[in-house]
Amino acid sequence: MTLLGTGSPAGLPRPDCPCAACATALGPDARAATAVLVDGTLLLDLTPGVAFAAARAGHSLGGVRQVLLSHPHDGPAVEVPAGLPQPGRVPDGRELALLTGHRVRAVAMDAGGTGYAVTGPDGQRLLYLPPSGAPAGLEAATAESCHLVLADVVGRPDALARLRAVGSVGPTTDVVAVHLDHDVPPGAELRRRLAAAGARAVPDGTTLAVGVYEDVPDVPRRTLVLGGARSGKSVEAERRLESFPEVLYVATGGTRGGDSEWAERVAVHRERRPGSWRTAETTDLVPLLREDGPPLLIDCLSLWLTDVMDSVGAWDDAEWAGGGEKALRERVRELAAAVRGTRRTVVAVSNEVGSGIVPATASGRRYRDELGRLNTAFGAECEQVVLVVAGQALVLRG
């Protein structure tokens, strides 16, 4: 299977777009509209310049016996190269059998367009989804385990979550991002975001052997996301799990009845989360970490620490010296041990407060110091630690 293009329908960079992502999409990061040549006989999506793209990749379109479209093409009409059959679309749910031994089943999408589940003569399975599309239902074509999935991972991460929920994407599935647009800066940042979802990107013209083992990125099982106020740390944490189903969002801040500002912040967070996620408002993290279950997103450790310091009397010097400090240290050790032993995927958020102004009060300095110790203990048990500054994620570990 050869990816003749891997970009959005408008390509990357977009014509006349002045954004930073388009300005840096050069060389291998420049992408033509996505088109896929399967075994030299099946072409998925006809795009401008597809014959030249095939020639650059060392292939000919002379053996193509079927051209299928996954979505309407905007802009000028695309000319059909000489010798190619007229492109068409398969009705949703219908299966097309080719003389070459390939079977193509049309998969209904939730946002227009058509997905195609292709089974080769040797039984290898490929699933190709259109831009901005996710499967509309859990039908047989998507429930079957796939060897390779081509999808709009950046634009529709929930599509990947749906496929994981039905077993179509498993630990050995090679997930390759296509229809790439300027939503994410290319290069290292794109690779980082895709790796967090267990996916990867390849340059235009890449040929892949479906079913052959690839070095699929390992999703970090435990991640700590640090950052200052309004740095984008919560968005970064949520983005890391939005391609996974049934995430449990653990809100450690409670409801704070009567606090309208807090209620507004909570509402913004809830609006951002995928509808399939559940929410638990609790600071009792250890039992959740010890249980088996879906991924956990803990937001945030800073509020967990506040609750624990309240419970041990950390704000009173006498109580702190009389056993509060020892009790807090034990709670932090218990939490770190639970993180070390957990079998769940965990993404935790915490504030980084050690680089700012020294608090004016003794209690403020105590909180700052204890949060630094908590972040250090928690981060030591994580495969990846990330610091978010001005919305940009800097990988400190992993």
SERO-514755 format. One record per residue (C-alpha): x, y, z; residue number from 1; chain; residue in one letter. Coordinates in Angstrom, 2 decimals. Each point is the difference from the previous one (the first is absolute). Layout:
% residues N
         u         v         w   zami   lumvex   papa
         X         Y         Z    NUM        A      a
...
***
This chain:
% residues 398
         u         v         w   zami   lumvex   papa
      0.00      0.00      0.00      1        A      m
      1.45      3.37     -1.07      2        A      t
     -1.09      3.33      1.43      3        A      l
      0.12      2.30     -3.01      4        A      l
     -1.03      2.89      2.26      5        A      g
     -0.63      0.37      3.74      6        A      t
     -1.35      3.54      0.31      7        A      g
     -3.42      1.59      0.32      8        A      s
     -2.11      0.50     -3.13      9        A      p
      1.58      3.49     -0.32     10        A      a
      3.49     -1.38      0.51     11        A      g
      2.69      1.18      2.42     12        A      l
      1.08      2.74     -0.18     13        A      p
     -3.31      1.47     -1.07     14        A      r
      0.25      2.38     -2.93     15        A      p
      0.28      3.64      1.14     16        A      d
     -0.25     -0.90      3.71     17        A      c
      2.34      2.14      2.14     18        A      p
     -0.19     -2.12      3.20     19        A      c
      3.15     -1.24      1.74     20        A      a
     -0.82     -3.67     -0.67     21        A      a
     -0.29      0.59     -3.75     22        A      c
      3.16      2.12     -0.01     23        A      a
      2.01     -2.89      1.48     24        A      t
     -1.60     -2.84     -2.00     25        A      a
      2.97     -0.48     -2.28     26        A      l
      1.81     -3.00     -1.47     27        A      g
     -1.31     -3.26      1.50     28        A      p
     -2.54      2.00      2.03     29        A      d
     -1.70      1.27     -3.19     30        A      a
     -2.97     -2.22     -0.84     31        A      r
     -2.30     -0.38     -3.00     32        A      a
     -3.64     -0.96      0.47     33        A      a
     -0.34     -3.56      1.28     34        A      t
     -0.24     -2.78     -2.59     35        A      a
      0.79     -3.69      0.50     36        A      v
      1.14     -2.56     -2.56     37        A      l
     -0.72     -3.57      1.15     38        A      v
      1.97     -2.81     -1.65     39        A      d
      0.15      2.03     -3.21     40        A      g
     -3.64     -0.90     -0.77     41        A      t
     -2.21      2.12      2.27     42        A      l
      0.21      3.79      0.36     43        A      l
     -1.70      1.60      2.99     44        A      l
     -0.74      3.66     -0.78     45        A      d
      0.89      1.73     -3.23     46        A      l
      1.93      3.21      0.61     47        A      t
      1.70      2.62     -2.20     48        A      p
      3.35     -1.23     -1.30     49        A      g
     -0.55     -3.56      1.19     50        A      v
      1.70     -1.51     -3.08     51        A      a
      3.13      2.11      0.59     52        A      f
     -0.06     -0.92      3.70     53        A      a
     -0.09     -3.69     -0.94     54        A      a
      2.90      0.46     -2.43     55        A      a
      2.08      1.77      2.66     56        A      r
     -0.64     -2.95      2.32     57        A      a
      1.14     -2.43     -2.70     58        A      g
     -3.45     -1.31     -0.91     59        A      h
     -2.33      0.08     -2.96     60        A      s
     -3.77      0.35      0.01     61        A      l
     -0.24     -2.24     -3.08     62        A      g
     -1.15     -2.98      2.05     63        A      g
     -2.75      1.81      1.92     64        A      v
     -3.35     -1.73     -0.53     65        A      r
     -2.12      1.95      2.52     66        A      q
     -0.01      3.61      1.24     67        A      v
     -2.08      0.75      3.09     68        A      l
     -0.69      3.39      1.54     69        A      l
     -0.37      0.46      3.75     70        A      s
     -1.24      3.62     -0.02     71        A      h
     -1.07      2.76     -2.39     72        A      p
      2.89      2.02     -1.41     73        A      h
     -0.36      3.77      0.24     74        A      d
      1.49      2.37     -2.56     75        A      g
      0.64     -0.62     -3.69     76        A      p
     -0.98     -3.34     -1.46     77        A      a
      2.74     -2.61      0.20     78        A      v
      0.96     -1.37     -3.40     79        A      e
     -0.06     -3.78     -0.29     80        A      v
      3.36     -1.14     -1.43     81        A      p
     -0.16     -1.93     -3.24     82        A      a
     -0.55     -3.71      0.53     83        A      g
     -1.52      0.31      3.45     84        A      l
     -3.59     -1.16      0.56     85        A      p
     -2.52      2.65      1.01     86        A      q
      0.01      0.51      3.79     87        A      p
     -3.03     -0.92      2.08     88        A      g
     -1.21     -0.65      3.53     89        A      r
     -1.36     -3.19      1.52     90        A      v
     -3.32      0.37      1.88     91        A      p
      0.33     -0.27      3.77     92        A      d
     -0.01     -3.59      1.19     93        A      g
      0.49     -1.46     -3.48     94        A      r
      2.96     -2.20     -0.91     95        A      e
      1.88      0.07     -3.27     96        A      l
      1.99     -3.04     -1.17     97        A      a
      2.84      0.69     -2.42     98        A      l
      1.38     -2.46     -2.52     99        A      l
      3.37      0.37      1.69    100        A      t
     -1.36     -1.71      3.13    101        A      g
     -0.43      3.18      2.05    102        A      h
     -3.25      0.60      1.85    103        A      r
     -1.08      3.58      0.79    104        A      v
     -2.78      0.76      2.47    105        A      r
     -1.39      3.53      0.30    106        A      a
     -0.18      1.27      3.59    107        A      v
     -2.56      2.68      0.92    108        A      a
      1.41      3.19      1.52    109        A      m
     -1.52      2.46      2.44    110        A      d
      1.02      3.13     -1.91    111        A      a
     -0.46     -0.82     -3.66    112        A      g
      2.34     -1.93     -2.20    113        A      g
      0.67     -3.72     -0.11    114        A      t
      2.58     -2.18      1.71    115        A      g
      1.37     -3.11     -1.67    116        A      y
      0.97     -3.27      1.69    117        A      a
      2.26     -1.82     -2.46    118        A      v
      0.89     -3.68      0.38    119        A      t
      2.80     -1.23     -2.22    120        A      g
      0.25     -3.44     -1.63    121        A      p
      2.25     -1.13      2.88    122        A      d
     -2.46      1.17      2.68    123        A      g
      1.88      3.16      1.02    124        A      q
     -2.45      2.72      1.05    125        A      r
      0.24      3.73     -0.65    126        A      l
     -2.48      2.64      1.19    127        A      l
      0.00      3.38     -1.71    128        A      y
     -2.09      2.87      1.39    129        A      l
     -0.79      3.32     -1.73    130        A      p
      1.03      3.43      1.35    131        A      p
     -1.97      1.14      3.07    132        A      s
     -1.75     -3.38      0.10    133        A      g
     -0.67     -2.58      2.71    134        A      a
     -1.98     -3.25     -0.29    135        A      p
     -3.71      0.64      0.49    136        A      a
     -0.71     -3.41      1.55    137        A      g
      1.68     -3.09      1.37    138        A      l
     -0.53     -2.08     -3.09    139        A      e
      1.85     -3.15     -0.96    140        A      a
      2.38      1.80     -2.34    141        A      a
      1.36      2.11      2.83    142        A      t
     -0.28     -2.58      2.77    143        A      a
      2.44     -2.33     -1.76    144        A      e
      3.62      0.39      1.09    145        A      s
      2.10      1.91     -2.55    146        A      c
      3.67     -0.26     -0.84    147        A      h
      0.21      3.61     -1.22    148        A      l
     -2.25      3.01      0.56    149        A      v
      0.25      3.25     -1.98    150        A      l
     -2.01      2.73      1.70    151        A      a
     -0.26      3.69      0.81    152        A      d
      1.60     -0.51      3.41    153        A      v
      0.62      3.71      0.62    154        A      v
     -3.41      1.27     -1.11    155        A      g
     -2.12     -2.87      1.35    156        A      r
      1.82     -1.77      2.86    157        A      p
     -3.37     -1.32      1.17    158        A      d
     -0.09     -2.17     -3.14    159        A      a
      3.01     -1.85      1.37    160        A      l
     -1.72     -0.29      3.38    161        A      a
     -3.05     -1.60     -1.63    162        A      r
      2.17     -2.47     -1.90    163        A      l
      1.86     -0.92      3.18    164        A      r
     -3.31     -0.51      1.81    165        A      a
     -1.10     -2.70     -2.46    166        A      v
      3.41     -1.65     -0.34    167        A      g
      0.69      1.19     -3.54    168        A      s
      3.16      1.71      1.26    169        A      v
      2.13     -2.11      2.32    170        A      g
      3.54      0.11      1.39    171        A      p
      1.52     -1.26     -3.27    172        A      t
     -2.07      2.12     -2.40    173        A      t
      2.08      2.44     -1.99    174        A      d
     -1.86      3.34      0.13    175        A      v
      1.18      2.52     -2.59    176        A      v
     -1.33      3.55      0.00    177        A      a
     -1.21      1.39     -3.33    178        A      v
     -1.98      3.08     -1.12    179        A      h
      2.55      2.04      1.97    180        A      l
     -0.78      3.71      0.08    181        A      d
      1.53      3.07      1.65    182        A      h
     -1.70     -0.58      3.36    183        A      d
      3.32     -1.23      1.44    184        A      v
      3.49      1.28     -0.83    185        A      p
      1.79     -2.65     -2.09    186        A      p
      3.19     -1.75      0.97    187        A      g
      0.77     -0.86      3.61    188        A      a
     -3.25      1.37      1.45    189        A      e
     -2.13     -2.04     -2.40    190        A      l
      1.99     -3.16      0.76    191        A      r
     -0.31      0.64      3.75    192        A      r
     -3.77      0.42     -0.08    193        A      r
     -0.52     -3.03     -2.22    194        A      l
      2.27     -2.17      2.16    195        A      a
     -2.14      0.85      3.04    196        A      a
     -2.95     -1.51     -1.89    197        A      a
      1.94     -3.08     -1.14    198        A      g
      0.17      1.26     -3.59    199        A      a
      2.61      1.26     -2.43    200        A      r
      0.36      1.98     -3.21    201        A      a
      2.00     -0.87     -3.10    202        A      v
      1.15      2.16     -2.94    203        A      p
     -1.84      0.04     -3.32    204        A      d
      1.09     -2.85     -2.23    205        A      g
      0.56     -2.47      2.85    206        A      t
     -0.77     -3.65     -0.77    207        A      t
     -1.22     -2.15      2.89    208        A      l
     -0.44     -3.77      0.11    209        A      a
     -3.31     -0.61      1.78    210        A      v
      0.39     -2.54      2.79    211        A      g
      3.78      0.36      0.26    212        A      v
      1.15      1.01      3.49    213        A      y
      0.72      3.70      0.31    214        A      e
      1.53      1.91      2.87    215        A      d
     -3.36      1.27      1.24    216        A      v
      0.46      2.70      2.67    217        A      p
     -0.60     -1.23      3.53    218        A      d
     -2.52      2.16      1.83    219        A      v
      1.51      1.01      3.37    220        A      p
     -1.97     -1.79      2.73    221        A      r
      0.67      2.66      2.63    222        A      r
      0.44      3.67     -0.85    223        A      t
      0.34      3.09      2.18    224        A      l
     -0.90      3.31     -1.65    225        A      v
      1.37      3.07      1.78    226        A      l
     -0.62      3.68     -0.72    227        A      g
     -0.84      3.38      1.42    228        A      g
     -3.37      1.71      0.12    229        A      a
     -1.76      0.09     -3.39    230        A      r
      3.02     -1.63     -1.64    231        A      s
     -2.13     -2.55     -1.88    232        A      g
      0.95     -2.95      2.21    233        A      k
     -3.57     -1.31      0.34    234        A      s
     -0.54      0.21     -3.77    235        A      v
      3.24     -1.92     -0.53    236        A      e
     -1.09     -2.69      2.46    237        A      a
     -3.44     -0.36     -1.57    238        A      e
      1.49     -0.17     -3.50    239        A      r
      2.13     -2.97      1.07    240        A      r
     -3.07     -2.12      0.77    241        A      l
     -2.61      1.24     -2.48    242        A      e
      0.80     -2.90     -2.36    243        A      s
     -0.84     -2.55      2.73    244        A      f
     -3.50     -1.14      1.01    245        A      p
     -1.65      0.07      3.43    246        A      e
      2.48      2.29      1.73    247        A      v
     -0.70      0.74      3.66    248        A      l
      0.59      3.70      0.71    249        A      y
      0.91      0.39      3.68    250        A      v
     -0.76      3.54      1.18    251        A      a
      1.72      0.64      3.33    252        A      t
     -1.42      3.49      0.54    253        A      g
     -3.54     -0.91      1.05    254        A      g
     -3.03      2.16     -0.73    255        A      t
      0.65      3.03      2.27    256        A      r
     -3.65      0.94      0.38    257        A      g
     -0.62      3.72     -0.39    258        A      g
      3.28      0.75     -1.79    259        A      d
     -1.18      1.27     -3.41    260        A      s
      3.51      0.43     -1.40    261        A      e
      0.86     -3.61      0.86    262        A      w
     -3.28     -1.22     -1.50    263        A      a
      0.83      1.82     -3.24    264        A      e
      3.45     -1.62     -0.17    265        A      r
     -1.50     -3.44      0.60    266        A      v
     -2.59      0.59     -2.74    267        A      a
      2.73      0.91     -2.51    268        A      v
      1.90     -3.20      0.81    269        A      h
     -3.13     -2.15     -0.33    270        A      r
     -0.90      1.56     -3.34    271        A      e
      3.45     -0.92     -1.33    272        A      r
     -0.15     -3.66      0.95    273        A      r
     -1.24     -2.72     -2.38    274        A      p
     -3.52     -1.20      0.73    275        A      g
      1.19     -3.56      0.65    276        A      s
      2.07      1.05      3.04    277        A      w
     -1.28     -0.42      3.55    278        A      r
      0.76      2.33      2.91    279        A      t
      0.80     -0.80      3.63    280        A      a
      0.36      2.85      2.51    281        A      e
      2.33     -1.38      2.64    282        A      t
      3.39      0.38      1.63    283        A      t
      0.15     -3.69      0.90    284        A      d
      2.45     -0.89     -2.74    285        A      l
      1.72     -3.08      1.42    286        A      v
     -2.97     -2.41     -0.38    287        A      p
     -0.53      1.17     -3.60    288        A      l
      3.64     -0.62     -0.84    289        A      l
     -0.08     -3.45      1.56    290        A      r
     -3.11     -1.08     -1.93    291        A      e
      0.01     -1.23     -3.58    292        A      d
     -1.99      2.09     -2.41    293        A      g
      0.05      2.57     -2.80    294        A      p
      2.57      2.82     -0.18    295        A      p
      0.02      2.61      2.76    296        A      l
      0.43      3.73     -0.51    297        A      l
      0.72      1.62      3.37    298        A      i
     -0.46      3.77      0.10    299        A      d
      1.68      0.97      2.12    300        A      c
      2.62     -1.05      2.59    301        A      l
      0.23      3.57      1.31    302        A      s
     -3.56     -0.15      1.32    303        A      l
      0.60     -3.51      1.34    304        A      w
      2.88      1.40      2.02    305        A      l
     -2.14      2.85      1.32    306        A      t
     -2.57     -2.48      1.25    307        A      d
      2.63     -2.19      1.67    308        A      v
      1.69      2.97      1.64    309        A      m
     -3.38      1.09      1.34    310        A      d
     -0.60     -3.46      1.46    311        A      s
      3.38     -0.20      1.81    312        A      v
     -0.13      3.55      1.37    313        A      g
      2.95      1.18     -2.07    314        A      a
     -0.94      3.67      0.30    315        A      w
      0.48      0.04      3.78    316        A      d
      3.66     -0.02      1.06    317        A      d
     -0.68     -1.96      3.17    318        A      a
     -2.03     -2.71     -1.77    319        A      e
      2.56     -0.13     -2.80    320        A      w
      2.86     -0.57      2.44    321        A      a
     -2.08     -2.36      2.14    322        A      g
     -0.64     -2.58     -2.72    323        A      g
     -1.54      1.81     -2.97    324        A      g
      3.22     -0.01     -1.99    325        A      e
      0.55     -3.70      0.60    326        A      k
     -3.61     -0.79     -0.97    327        A      a
      0.33      1.98     -3.24    328        A      l
      3.23     -1.76     -0.94    329        A      r
     -1.73     -3.37      0.52    330        A      e
     -2.94      1.00     -2.22    331        A      r
      2.37      1.08     -2.78    332        A      v
      1.98     -3.26      0.30    333        A      r
     -3.26     -1.97     -0.16    334        A      e
     -1.06      1.87     -3.15    335        A      l
      3.40     -0.50     -1.68    336        A      a
     -0.09     -3.73      0.81    337        A      a
     -3.49     -0.25     -1.54    338        A      a
      1.26      1.71     -3.17    339        A      v
      2.93     -2.40     -0.14    340        A      r
     -2.25     -3.06      0.27    341        A      g
     -2.92      1.15     -2.16    342        A      t
     -0.90     -1.91     -3.16    343        A      r
     -2.18      2.82     -1.33    344        A      r
      1.00      2.67     -2.47    345        A      t
      0.32      3.19      2.06    346        A      v
      0.42      3.63     -0.99    347        A      v
      0.27      2.38      2.96    348        A      a
      0.09      3.80      0.03    349        A      v
      1.83      2.13      2.55    350        A      s
      1.07      3.60      0.42    351        A      n
      3.63      1.03     -0.24    352        A      e
      0.31      2.79      2.59    353        A      v
      3.66     -0.16      0.96    354        A      g
      1.22      2.49     -2.62    355        A      s
     -2.11      2.98      0.99    356        A      g
      0.03      2.59      2.78    357        A      i
      0.79     -1.34      3.48    358        A      v
     -3.32     -0.04      1.93    359        A      p
     -0.25      2.69      2.66    360        A      a
     -1.50     -2.29      2.66    361        A      t
      1.42     -3.03      1.78    362        A      a
     -3.02     -2.11     -1.01    363        A      s
      0.46      1.00     -3.64    364        A      g
      3.66     -0.95      0.08    365        A      r
     -0.90     -3.31      1.65    366        A      r
     -2.52     -0.78     -2.73    367        A      y
      2.49      0.92     -2.72    368        A      r
      2.66     -2.26      1.50    369        A      d
     -2.35     -2.94      0.51    370        A      e
     -1.38      0.28     -3.53    371        A      l
      3.55     -0.12     -1.34    372        A      g
      0.66     -3.15      2.02    373        A      r
     -3.29     -1.56     -1.15    374        A      l
      0.73      0.74     -3.67    375        A      n
      3.46     -1.52      0.39    376        A      t
     -1.32     -3.16      1.65    377        A      a
     -2.84     -0.44     -2.51    378        A      f
      2.19      0.79     -3.01    379        A      g
      2.58     -2.57      1.09    380        A      a
     -2.61     -2.73     -0.58    381        A      e
     -1.01      1.22     -3.48    382        A      c
      1.35     -1.04     -3.38    383        A      e
     -0.49      3.54     -1.27    384        A      q
      0.07      3.44      1.63    385        A      v
     -1.03      3.06     -2.02    386        A      v
      0.26      3.72      0.80    387        A      l
     -2.49      2.27     -1.80    388        A      v
      1.04      3.62     -0.56    389        A      v
     -2.16      2.40     -2.04    390        A      a
     -1.88     -2.97     -1.44    391        A      g
      3.20     -1.72     -1.14    392        A      q
      0.82     -3.41      1.48    393        A      a
      3.63     -0.64      0.90    394        A      l
      0.81     -3.65      0.67    395        A      v
      2.17     -0.20      3.13    396        A      l
      0.04     -3.78      0.20    397        A      r
     -0.96     -2.84     -2.32    398        A      g
***
